[in-house]
Amino acid sequence: MSNLAFAAEVEPDNTDILAKAAWAQAQRAVQAFTVPSTIGAERRHNVFLRCSCAAVKAVCEVGEGASDVECLGALRALKDSGRLTRKK
């Protein structure tokens, strides 16, 4: 759930993330599993697999020309710090 909450902060308009978070909360409410997943689904809602997206790069403040690896490093640092640096 923490990755989905973070993903929703990074991409608040991503309906796949919002839907997955709602589904996961419902699953947890009845003590049901939230895994496994598919790589296709993960690519839609796992922000750590979306480092090629301009919106994610913008939040990471790495610029559109940055590599996915640079974006991933910046994204990980944002999650580890517990805060986002973007202006809301």
The 8 nearest C-alpha neighbors of each residue, nearest first, counted from 0:
[[1, 3, 2, 4, 20, 23, 24, 5],
 [0, 2, 4, 3, 5, 6, 78, 20],
 [3, 1, 5, 4, 0, 6, 45, 46],
 [4, 2, 6, 0, 5, 1, 20, 7],
 [5, 3, 1, 7, 6, 2, 0, 8],
 [4, 6, 2, 8, 3, 7, 1, 9],
 [5, 7, 3, 9, 46, 8, 4, 10],
 [6, 8, 11, 10, 4, 5, 9, 3],
 [9, 7, 5, 6, 11, 10, 4, 83],
 [8, 10, 6, 7, 11, 5, 58, 55],
 [9, 11, 7, 13, 12, 8, 6, 55],
 [12, 10, 7, 8, 13, 9, 6, 17],
 [11, 13, 10, 14, 7, 17, 16, 15],
 [14, 12, 15, 10, 16, 11, 17, 7],
 [13, 15, 17, 16, 18, 12, 11, 19],
 [16, 14, 18, 13, 17, 44, 19, 43],
 [17, 15, 44, 19, 14, 18, 13, 20],
 [16, 18, 14, 20, 15, 19, 21, 13],
 [17, 19, 15, 21, 20, 16, 14, 22],
 [18, 20, 22, 16, 21, 17, 23, 15],
 [21, 19, 23, 17, 22, 18, 3, 16],
 [20, 22, 18, 24, 19, 23, 17, 25],
 [21, 23, 19, 25, 20, 24, 18, 26],
 [24, 22, 26, 20, 25, 21, 33, 19],
 [25, 23, 27, 21, 26, 22, 28, 20],
 [24, 26, 28, 22, 23, 27, 21, 29],
 [27, 25, 31, 23, 24, 28, 29, 30],
 [26, 28, 30, 24, 29, 25, 31, 23],
 [29, 27, 25, 26, 30, 24, 31, 23],
 [28, 30, 27, 31, 26, 25, 24, 32],
 [31, 29, 27, 28, 26, 32, 25, 33],
 [32, 30, 26, 29, 27, 33, 28, 25],
 [31, 33, 34, 26, 30, 27, 35, 23],
 [32, 34, 23, 26, 35, 31, 27, 36],
 [35, 33, 36, 32, 37, 31, 23, 26],
 [34, 36, 33, 37, 32, 38, 41, 40],
 [35, 37, 34, 40, 38, 41, 33, 39],
 [36, 38, 40, 39, 41, 35, 42, 34],
 [37, 39, 41, 40, 42, 36, 43, 48],
 [40, 38, 42, 37, 41, 43, 36, 44],
 [39, 41, 37, 43, 42, 38, 44, 36],
 [40, 42, 38, 45, 44, 43, 39, 37],
 [43, 41, 39, 40, 48, 44, 45, 38],
 [42, 44, 40, 41, 15, 45, 39, 16],
 [43, 45, 16, 41, 15, 42, 46, 40],
 [46, 44, 41, 47, 48, 42, 43, 49],
 [45, 47, 49, 48, 6, 44, 50, 55],
 [46, 48, 45, 49, 50, 71, 74, 75],
 [49, 47, 46, 45, 42, 50, 41, 51],
 [48, 50, 46, 51, 47, 52, 42, 45],
 [51, 49, 67, 52, 70, 48, 55, 71],
 [50, 52, 49, 67, 53, 56, 55, 66],
 [53, 51, 55, 54, 50, 49, 56, 63],
 [52, 54, 56, 55, 57, 63, 51, 50],
 [55, 53, 57, 52, 56, 58, 10, 9],
 [54, 56, 58, 57, 52, 53, 50, 59],
 [57, 55, 59, 53, 58, 54, 61, 70],
 [56, 58, 60, 54, 55, 59, 53, 62],
 [59, 57, 55, 60, 56, 85, 9, 54],
 [60, 58, 56, 57, 61, 73, 74, 55],
 [59, 61, 57, 58, 62, 56, 85, 73],
 [60, 62, 59, 56, 65, 70, 57, 63],
 [63, 61, 64, 65, 60, 56, 57, 59],
 [62, 64, 65, 53, 56, 61, 57, 66],
 [65, 63, 62, 66, 61, 56, 67, 53],
 [66, 64, 63, 62, 61, 69, 67, 70],
 [65, 67, 69, 68, 70, 64, 51, 63],
 [66, 68, 70, 50, 69, 51, 71, 65],
 [69, 67, 71, 66, 70, 72, 50, 65],
 [70, 68, 72, 66, 71, 67, 65, 73],
 [69, 71, 67, 73, 68, 72, 50, 74],
 [72, 70, 74, 68, 73, 69, 75, 67],
 [73, 71, 75, 69, 70, 74, 76, 68],
 [72, 74, 76, 70, 71, 75, 59, 77],
 [73, 75, 71, 77, 76, 72, 59, 70],
 [76, 74, 78, 72, 77, 73, 71, 79],
 [77, 75, 79, 73, 74, 78, 80, 72],
 [78, 76, 74, 80, 75, 79, 83, 82],
 [77, 79, 75, 81, 80, 76, 74, 82],
 [80, 78, 76, 81, 77, 75, 82, 74],
 [79, 81, 77, 78, 82, 76, 83, 75],
 [82, 80, 78, 79, 77, 83, 76, 5],
 [83, 81, 80, 77, 84, 78, 79, 5],
 [82, 84, 85, 77, 81, 78, 58, 8],
 [83, 85, 86, 82, 58, 77, 59, 60],
 [86, 84, 83, 58, 87, 59, 60, 57],
 [85, 87, 84, 83, 58, 57, 60, 59],
 [86, 85, 84, 83, 8, 58, 9, 11]]
